[in-house]
Amino acid sequence: MAQQYTKKMIRQVFVQMLNKRPLNKITVKDIAEACEINRNTFYYYYTDVYVLLSEIFQTELQIVIDKYNETLSWEESFIVAAKFAVDNKTAVYHVYNSMQRETLVNYIYNVAGNVMIRFVENVSEGIPASEEDRKLIASFYQCALTEMVLRWIAAGMKEDPDTVIRRIGQLFAGNIEASLRHSAALHDS
């Protein structure tokens, strides 16, 4: 119980610091002092701040996975995923502008992939689309969503992601199902 509390405190303090200053300006010593623990305690849980950062993104990904269910649209699932970015804009921006950008990119890519794979599988129920085409369709939307989020971050995260994601959903409504039906038709001919 105490270990979980300590890890949670380390993560929270790190995110708070990341919301105030760039990643390269945060040291293990800073985190340990703010948490009122010694550095060895930090190192007991994490080898460095980059492993800590990676765990935070993995935890956020797991939240999206746990909250996803068949009643959620891909848009609602992606909005759940965007909550961390919205709540921690400065922290996300600091990671985006750091040498650890790839950690953020991988997180966004994994969230988009998880959401789209599940959504495509749900939509394909009863449509005899090939497995290969289902994966291709999910991958296409995964890449498109990832790039859109990265451009949103690069532009300073000014637009409301909820509004943008819902609008994309409205504009492309039915496209995934239509693509799956095209796949089925192509395999029948």
Solvent accessible surface area in square Angstrom, and as a share of the most:
residue,aa,sasa,rsa
1,M,205,0.92
2,A,76,0.59
3,Q,96,0.43
4,Q,123,0.55
5,Y,144,0.55
6,T,20,0.12
7,K,45,0.19
8,K,109,0.46
9,M,41,0.18
10,I,0,0.00
11,R,54,0.20
12,Q,91,0.40
13,V,20,0.12
14,F,0,0.00
15,V,21,0.12
16,Q,105,0.47
17,M,24,0.11
18,L,5,0.03
19,N,44,0.22
20,K,165,0.70
21,R,81,0.29
22,P,57,0.36
23,L,4,0.02
24,N,118,0.60
25,K,125,0.53
26,I,8,0.04
27,T,67,0.39
28,V,18,0.10
29,K,108,0.46
30,D,39,0.20
31,I,0,0.00
32,A,3,0.02
33,E,106,0.48
34,A,55,0.42
35,C,6,0.04
36,E,159,0.71
37,I,37,0.19
38,N,94,0.48
39,R,120,0.44
40,N,116,0.60
41,T,39,0.22
42,F,0,0.00
43,Y,95,0.36
44,Y,148,0.56
45,Y,46,0.17
46,Y,3,0.01
47,T,100,0.58
48,D,51,0.27
49,V,11,0.07
50,Y,94,0.36
51,V,68,0.39
52,L,0,0.00
53,L,3,0.01
54,S,45,0.29
55,E,45,0.20
56,I,8,0.04
57,F,6,0.02
58,Q,97,0.43
59,T,52,0.30
60,E,35,0.16
61,L,21,0.11
62,Q,88,0.39
63,I,67,0.34
64,V,3,0.02
65,I,41,0.21
66,D,101,0.52
67,K,109,0.46
68,Y,15,0.06
69,N,66,0.34
70,E,131,0.59
71,T,122,0.71
72,L,39,0.20
73,S,35,0.23
74,W,18,0.06
75,E,27,0.12
76,E,61,0.27
77,S,2,0.01
78,F,7,0.03
79,I,36,0.18
80,V,43,0.25
81,A,10,0.07
82,A,15,0.11
83,K,121,0.51
84,F,26,0.11
85,A,14,0.11
86,V,63,0.36
87,D,85,0.44
88,N,19,0.10
89,K,75,0.32
90,T,60,0.35
91,A,2,0.01
92,V,3,0.02
93,Y,86,0.33
94,H,32,0.14
95,V,1,0.00
96,Y,26,0.10
97,N,84,0.43
98,S,25,0.16
99,M,185,0.82
100,Q,43,0.19
101,R,99,0.36
102,E,112,0.50
103,T,27,0.16
104,L,3,0.02
105,V,32,0.18
106,N,71,0.37
107,Y,19,0.07
108,I,8,0.04
109,Y,86,0.33
110,N,60,0.31
111,V,3,0.01
112,A,0,0.00
113,G,3,0.03
114,N,34,0.17
115,V,0,0.00
116,M,0,0.00
117,I,96,0.49
118,R,79,0.29
119,F,41,0.17
120,V,1,0.01
121,E,71,0.32
122,N,55,0.28
123,V,35,0.20
124,S,8,0.05
125,E,142,0.64
126,G,81,0.78
127,I,11,0.06
128,P,98,0.62
129,A,6,0.04
130,S,23,0.15
131,E,85,0.38
132,E,136,0.61
133,D,28,0.15
134,R,46,0.17
135,K,129,0.55
136,L,119,0.59
137,I,20,0.10
138,A,4,0.03
139,S,42,0.27
140,F,135,0.56
141,Y,32,0.12
142,Q,18,0.08
143,C,65,0.39
144,A,41,0.32
145,L,8,0.04
146,T,10,0.06
147,E,78,0.35
148,M,90,0.40
149,V,27,0.16
150,L,25,0.12
151,R,162,0.59
152,W,31,0.11
153,I,1,0.01
154,A,54,0.42
155,A,66,0.51
156,G,32,0.31
157,M,5,0.02
158,K,169,0.72
159,E,109,0.49
160,D,78,0.41
161,P,13,0.08
162,D,48,0.25
163,T,85,0.49
164,V,40,0.23
165,I,11,0.06
166,R,105,0.38
167,R,135,0.49
168,I,23,0.12
169,G,6,0.06
170,Q,117,0.52
171,L,112,0.56
172,F,99,0.41
173,A,76,0.59
174,G,50,0.49
175,N,58,0.30
176,I,10,0.05
177,E,71,0.32
178,A,44,0.34
179,S,38,0.24
180,L,0,0.00
181,R,129,0.47
182,H,117,0.52
183,S,4,0.03
184,A,10,0.08
185,A,59,0.46
186,L,126,0.63
187,H,107,0.48
188,D,118,0.61
189,S,124,0.80
